[in-house]
């Protein structure tokens, strides 16, 4: 418990000290939402039931923020390695799974804060307000979306030593994960071979759950989204802990 | 009681033997210095004793705990100051130490008190809330030493604690290490600085290519080579200097570049004239002459046979510095 809290606390201090990171990380998704959202809905006249396209897109943009911000935590593991700080943690009498859990919760918290800020921003530009219970449910989904992604980042970071390599690796992962999550357009009419990629992508369930919570549209179901995300979280966390223990030094 | 004991400790990295069958015994309260050229295996030994890497074969015990099987026990018993910085640059001095204290589960009140005490001790109490990014090399080192001591370690590892520090800071840290020793802490120290080793260590192990080639007190080490040394700088010559100096009372001659001659012998002062006579006979011009009582430098050179490389950062550190610079620009 103590270890987890300590590691989490450090992530929080670092996050709030780097204010440019908070603003910077919100910029791109926000412009995506405003420009793409407006542009697409006027160009293609997409109708999503009673929702405008921009309403449909908003949970996707939140998913995008969660994805980017979560993967960034793995990056901080690599930096810790580069700067030698990881050694300080590795020689302390603490369990490595505690360290991973602390990092993962820290990363999820920062992702969550950014996602909430985005949610507030989107209300400012006139996206309709979800119900209170919808917002609560969306918070749960935000956490469950970011947790497996953060641990995935940590798992990769444990195996790698080179920040540039990690960045490339993550870009390589992020693009297909993002495009195949249904964040910006529904993917129910995909050909079969692409469908498997869609089903294997944790972000798909996260975006679907967020959409269920915020605009009450869902392709799977809330229960299914929750279950799958919890399984993803558990499995990836175990893998990350194992890799972290094996490869961190 | 033995604070540290290794038996045939061996570490192989990708087929290269980094550390070969090391047998070390460090008594409680003793200060052992590990000396040797870069790549001799000093840091590898420390990394094994700190549980960061596993030995390929052999055993190592720290405070009677096995470094492979009882990692947590070992980790709670030791403190480490690494060769390269291991501070979080974004955190303040206080936060860095506090983080450490929390990891080692030191209760809040004790932690607060001890941190203030340690920061005062290393002269950083006025910088306690400054971010480490803004610290100079010496301040970082001092902060790391303070951090390494927070949890009352029984065995303290210092991997080149004064590397790259100015003489004042060096002196400051030496005084501090001496104080710790007086308080009975067991310390293992690696260094390139012979003064440091001579000043501080009870025992010195000289390493080369992964093996310990000499292990004794500084006094005995100096006595054991039991020789005065005459150092001659001579002009270029075609003569074989070894044949020229084939005198019965000379124990050993080491020649570098056929120019620098180190002659080991007893009672150097009284033999100088005879040696110069010999050189004169062979028309070898002697440019300078020095008689040395052995220092630890001489001991070191006697065993490892080459000058100490100055502490150029290896590639990894170099990269790290570059990354730091880049991050600062961002």
Interface residues (C-beta under 8 A of the other chain):
Chain A: X2 X3 X5 X6 X9 X10 X13 X14 X17 X18 X80 X82 X83 X84 X85 X86 X87 X88 X89 X90 X91 X92 X93 X94 X163 X249
Chain B: X50 X51 X52 X53 X71 X72 X73 X75 X76 X78 X80 X82 X84 X85 X86 X87 X88 X89 X90 X91 X95 X99 X100 X102 X103 X104 X105 X131 X147 X319 X320 X323 X324
